Amino acid sequence: MNLSQFHLPEWVGLIEILVLACVYYYLILFFHGTRGAAVLTGLVVLLVTLIFLTNVFHLNTLSWILQHFTVYLVIAFVVIFQPEIRRALAELGKQPVFSGGAPYRGVVDDLAKAANMLSERKVGALIGIEREIRTRHIQESGTRIDSQLTPELLATIFYPHTPLHDGGVIIRDNRIVSAGCIFPLSQREELSKSLGTRHRAAIGLTEETDAVVVIVSEETGAISVAYRGRLSRGMDEPRLRRILNSILLRRRKMESRFSGARKWLDLSTAAVARTNEDSEASEDEATVFKDY
């Protein structure tokens, strides 16, 4: 082979190669760890197999169909990864922030106390903590309260037979904004059949927003936390404090809109773990939060 036949690309070509390499890299990170990864892998395997067969056996009609079918892959991509794409676009629209811990310092203590009270009495609860992606459409499905958050008030809302107990609560900036809200149910088919409506609603809200949701089971009194479409179950009050501190009170470096979107697109195990690092927590999200 004559090496003189190869020529280095010009600077424009190098830029194109760099851009394509970045696109492919983040596409791989985007696919890895999402619920549609298995579906997309199966689709790619099927297409590669069909293309190979058409080229080997000269199946012209099938080859023509495959060439025109690729146009619809974009639609399939949007359908399969719709929740992740929506969250990534929401991140692009967010302003850079320096620190997100201050508004949540009182929330962690009050939530942990309220969850423990409800757990001891086996009173079901669904509590969403709004962060930077607003949940106005969820709040409008319930009753507006706009009251200072206290453990006693939160426990009272979920007490059986009260008008607002059958629904979720939205908390923002240490205030109970709305109660009796309807959270969107997760449509993921791979979720465990043992999960009830509360847990599916909690996962559904965290799939659409960056909220953190605390769940108390009415049957067992077990405390769970949902975050970024994942669920951690069987918590006690100290562990709940650590997890909430890890998510809500960690120091946040100033990040651009594109780096924020990258964080949502990167759903690999290592990246998920990095998002929840905190000096008070020895666990990471890769082991605490699981797909059920």
C-alpha positions in Angstrom: 0.0 0.0 0.0 1.4 3.4 -1.0 1.1 5.8 1.9 1.6 8.7 -0.5 -2.0 8.2 -1.7 -3.3 9.3 1.7 -3.6 13.1 2.3 -4.3 14.8 5.5 -7.6 16.7 5.5 -7.6 20.5 5.5 -8.6 22.5 8.6 -12.2 22.5 7.5 -12.2 18.7 7.3 -10.6 18.5 10.7 -13.3 20.6 12.2 -16.0 18.4 10.6 -14.3 15.3 11.9 -14.1 16.9 15.4 -17.8 17.9 15.3 -18.9 14.4 14.1 -16.8 12.7 16.8 -18.4 14.9 19.5 -21.9 14.1 18.1 -21.3 10.4 18.0 -19.7 10.4 21.5 -22.7 12.2 23.1 -25.1 10.1 21.1 -23.5 7.0 22.7 -23.8 8.5 26.1 -27.3 9.5 25.4 -28.3 5.9 24.4 -26.5 4.3 27.3 -28.6 3.8 30.4 -31.9 5.0 28.9 -35.0 2.9 28.9 -35.0 2.9 25.1 -31.4 1.7 24.7 -32.5 -2.0 24.3 -35.1 -1.0 21.7 -32.6 1.1 19.8 -30.0 -1.7 20.0 -32.4 -4.2 18.6 -33.4 -1.8 15.8 -29.8 -1.2 14.8 -29.1 -5.0 14.8 -32.1 -5.6 12.6 -31.2 -2.9 10.1 -27.5 -4.0 9.9 -28.7 -7.6 9.3 -31.1 -6.6 6.6 -28.6 -4.3 4.9 -26.1 -7.2 4.9 -28.6 -9.6 3.4 -29.7 -7.3 0.7 -26.1 -6.6 -0.4 -25.1 -10.3 -0.3 -28.2 -11.7 -2.1 -28.8 -8.5 -4.2 -32.4 -8.0 -3.0 -33.0 -4.8 -4.9 -36.6 -4.2 -3.8 -35.8 -4.7 -0.1 -32.7 -2.4 -0.5 -34.9 0.3 -2.0 -37.3 0.0 1.0 -34.5 0.2 3.5 -33.1 3.3 1.9 -36.4 5.2 2.2 -37.1 3.8 5.7 -34.1 5.6 7.2 -36.1 8.9 7.0 -38.4 7.6 9.7 -35.6 6.8 12.1 -35.6 10.4 13.3 -39.3 10.0 14.3 -38.5 6.7 16.1 -35.6 8.4 17.9 -37.9 11.2 19.2 -40.6 8.8 20.3 -38.3 6.4 22.1 -36.3 9.1 23.9 -39.0 11.8 24.3 -38.6 12.2 28.1 -34.8 12.6 28.0 -35.0 15.0 25.0 -37.5 17.1 26.8 -35.4 17.3 30.0 -32.3 18.2 27.9 -34.1 21.0 26.1 -35.4 22.3 29.4 -31.8 22.3 30.7 -30.7 24.4 27.7 -33.3 27.0 28.7 -32.1 27.3 32.2 -29.9 30.2 33.5 -26.5 29.3 34.9 -26.5 29.1 38.7 -23.8 29.4 41.3 -25.4 27.6 44.3 -28.6 25.7 44.8 -28.3 24.7 48.4 -29.6 27.6 50.4 -33.3 27.3 49.6 -33.4 23.7 50.5 -31.7 23.7 53.9 -34.9 23.9 55.9 -36.7 21.6 53.5 -34.5 18.6 54.2 -35.1 18.6 58.0 -38.8 19.2 57.7 -39.3 16.6 55.0 -37.3 14.0 56.9 -39.4 14.6 60.1 -42.7 14.5 58.2 -41.8 11.4 56.3 -40.8 9.6 59.5 -44.1 10.6 61.2 -46.1 9.4 58.2 -44.0 6.2 58.0 -44.6 5.3 61.6 -48.4 5.7 61.1 -48.4 4.0 57.7 -49.9 7.0 56.0 -49.3 7.2 52.3 -47.7 10.4 51.0 -46.4 11.8 47.7 -44.2 14.9 48.0 -42.5 16.6 45.1 -39.7 19.1 45.6 -39.6 21.6 42.7 -36.1 22.7 41.7 -35.3 24.7 38.5 -37.7 23.2 36.0 -41.1 24.6 37.0 -44.2 22.4 37.7 -46.9 24.9 37.2 -49.1 22.5 35.1 -48.8 20.0 38.0 -49.7 22.6 40.6 -52.8 23.7 38.7 -54.2 20.1 38.9 -54.4 20.5 42.7 -55.4 23.1 45.3 -53.2 26.1 45.9 -52.0 26.4 49.5 -48.9 28.6 49.5 -48.1 28.0 53.1 -44.9 27.7 55.1 -43.6 24.2 55.2 -43.8 22.4 58.6 -43.7 18.7 59.3 -47.0 18.9 61.2 -48.8 20.6 58.3 -47.4 18.2 55.8 -48.4 15.2 57.8 -51.9 16.7 58.3 -52.4 17.0 54.6 -51.9 13.3 54.0 -53.9 12.1 57.0 -56.6 9.7 55.7 -60.1 11.1 54.9 -58.9 14.7 54.6 -59.9 16.4 51.3 -56.3 16.7 50.0 -54.8 13.5 51.1 -55.3 11.6 47.8 -52.8 13.3 45.6 -49.3 14.8 45.6 -47.8 17.9 47.2 -45.5 20.4 45.5 -42.9 22.2 47.6 -40.9 25.2 46.4 -38.5 27.3 48.4 -39.5 25.9 51.7 -43.2 26.5 51.1 -46.1 24.1 50.3 -47.3 25.5 47.0 -50.1 23.1 46.1 -51.7 19.9 47.4 -53.9 17.2 45.9 -52.0 17.4 42.7 -52.0 14.8 40.0 -48.5 13.6 39.0 -48.0 12.1 35.6 -47.7 8.3 35.7 -44.6 6.7 34.2 -45.3 4.7 31.1 -42.2 2.6 31.3 -43.1 -1.1 30.7 -40.0 -2.4 32.4 -41.0 -1.1 35.8 -41.7 -3.7 38.5 -45.3 -4.8 38.8 -45.0 -4.4 42.6 -44.8 -0.6 42.2 -48.1 1.1 43.1 -49.6 4.2 41.7 -47.7 6.5 44.0 -44.3 5.2 43.0 -45.2 5.3 39.3 -46.4 8.9 39.7 -43.2 9.8 41.5 -41.1 8.3 38.8 -43.2 10.0 36.1 -42.7 13.4 37.6 -38.9 13.0 37.8 -38.9 11.8 34.2 -40.4 15.1 33.0 -38.7 17.5 35.4 -35.6 17.8 37.7 -37.8 17.5 40.8 -37.1 15.1 43.7 -40.0 13.1 45.0 -40.4 11.5 48.5 -42.9 8.6 48.7 -44.3 6.9 51.8 -46.1 3.6 51.2 -49.5 3.3 52.7 -49.3 -0.5 52.9 -45.8 -0.9 54.5 -44.9 2.6 55.6 -41.6 2.3 53.6 -39.9 5.6 52.6 -38.7 5.9 49.0 -37.1 8.7 46.9 -37.4 9.2 43.1 -34.9 11.2 41.2 -34.2 11.4 37.4 -36.5 8.5 36.6 -34.9 6.2 39.2 -36.1 5.0 42.6 -34.4 4.3 45.9 -36.6 2.3 48.4 -36.5 1.2 52.1 -35.1 4.3 53.7 -35.1 5.4 57.3 -34.9 9.0 58.5 -31.1 9.4 58.7 -30.6 7.8 55.3 -33.4 10.0 53.8 -31.5 13.1 55.2 -28.3 12.0 53.5 -29.9 11.4 50.2 -31.8 14.7 50.2 -28.6 16.5 51.3 -26.7 14.8 48.5 -29.2 15.9 45.8 -30.4 19.3 47.1 -27.5 20.8 49.1 -24.5 19.9 47.1 -22.4 22.7 45.9 -23.0 23.5 42.3 -20.3 25.0 40.1 -21.3 27.6 37.5 -22.3 25.7 34.4 -23.3 26.8 31.0 -26.6 25.8 29.4 -24.8 23.4 27.2 -23.0 21.7 30.0 -26.3 21.4 31.9 -27.9 19.7 28.8 -24.9 17.4 28.6 -25.5 16.3 32.2 -29.0 15.2 31.3 -27.9 13.6 28.1 -25.2 11.6 29.8 -27.1 8.9 31.6 -24.2 6.5 32.0 -23.6 4.9 35.4 -20.5 7.0 36.2 -22.2 10.2 35.2 -25.3 9.5 37.2 -23.1 8.9 40.2 -21.2 12.1 39.8 -24.4 14.2 39.9 -25.1 13.2 43.5 -21.7 13.5 45.1 -21.8 15.3 48.4 -19.4 15.5 51.4 -22.1 14.2 53.8 -23.0 11.2 51.7 -20.9 8.1 51.2 -23.3 6.5 48.7 -23.6 7.5 45.1 -26.6 7.5 42.8 -25.4 4.5 40.8 -25.9 2.2 43.8 -28.7 4.1 45.7 -31.1 4.8 42.8 -32.2 1.8 40.7 -34.5 1.1 37.8 -37.5 -0.8 39.0 
